[in-house]
Amino acid sequence: MRQTFNINSKMEIEFQGDKKQAFISLLLELQGIVSDTIQNILDHYGKKHIEPSNWVAIVVLKRLIESTKAGILLISHDFARDAAILVTNMMELRLDIQYIARDHINAQVWLKHSEASTKPWKVGMLLKELFKEKNEFEAEKKVYMQFSMVKHGNPVAETFAFPLAIKDGSLIASPQEDILLSKLSLFIFTFFTELFRSFKAAAIDFKRCGFDIKEFETKADFINMAMQDIQAKNINEQICLLRKITPIPELCKSCVVVPENHIEITCLLRQKEHADNFSCEKYKSK
């Protein structure tokens, strides 16, 4: 069933259908808007010479559309770590296009780049140039580093980068099922955001060259508003569900002891093989 959405009388966005489809359908809508914009630009150029910065914007946007399509396939089949590698690449391309939007002359550097071992600009430099406000810079840097650890197989990322991890001598396994759709919603939201921000940067350059893309931008802004709304509601739902499904500890009604370095210990544990380790005499509650 196709996900539908509209604005009600209170200017709130309403959705009908499956939550998974709600996220994916919004990303598909944005893909279509970006594709239509690209086609509109190319049609206007016809056989004329295309502005270098417009060329870069079109090439990057086409690649990002391709990445979001691949991302949907990966995260829909629970390949979150491979989806994270895609996100890293998308972020790097988004930073490139944002930098070019600042000064279209930078497109020449991108087009003439010939070093196979490096990108035209280092990510650290781009972050410093694009995000002067400290909190924004730190937020962008933190998100990039998180996904970059997966791309480079950094063991610090633990189960975000590997299906198994070892910490403090213990083997940790990541959950097999995304019961609350937290992974799917996170990655679809991230794919969407990277494509949207790249589109907005490209729009600056398209408009600089005299193209009227207001209709496409308005549609993209509306779809972005819808995605922001559904993600906010989704996070609130997840918090409420987690509160409901988190088991309430069944502590001893007579002593309610809490052993040192432990958050809680149940009566069941004390009554079985660990009874001697967790006795009322040894861990007397204050």
Number of C-alpha atoms within 10 A of each C-alpha: 7 9 16 13 15 12 12 9 7 6 8 12 16 13 15 13 12 11 15 14 15 20 22 20 18 23 27 15 15 24 23 15 20 26 16 13 21 19 13 15 17 16 10 11 12 9 8 8 8 13 14 16 24 23 15 20 27 23 12 21 25 16 15 28 22 12 19 25 16 14 23 20 13 19 20 17 10 16 15 21 20 15 26 25 19 22 24 21 16 24 25 18 22 24 22 25 28 22 20 24 24 14 11 19 13 17 23 13 13 18 13 9 13 11 8 7 6 9 14 17 15 12 17 9 9 15 18 14 13 14 15 11 9 10 10 13 15 15 12 14 16 12 12 18 14 17 22 21 19 24 19 11 15 14 15 14 17 19 17 20 25 17 14 12 18 13 10 6 7 8 9 15 13 13 9 8 9 11 9 14 13 12 17 24 22 17 22 24 20 18 25 26 18 20 27 24 17 25 25 18 21 24 23 17 22 22 12 13 12 8 14 15 16 11 10 18 18 12 15 22 14 14 20 20 14 22 23 14 14 21 17 11 11 18 15 12 13 14 10 11 12 12 11 10 8 8 8 8 10 12 16 15 8 7 14 18 22 19 17 8 6 7 7 14 17 15 17 13 13 16 12 9 9 11 13 12 12 19 15 18 10 11 15 13 11 7
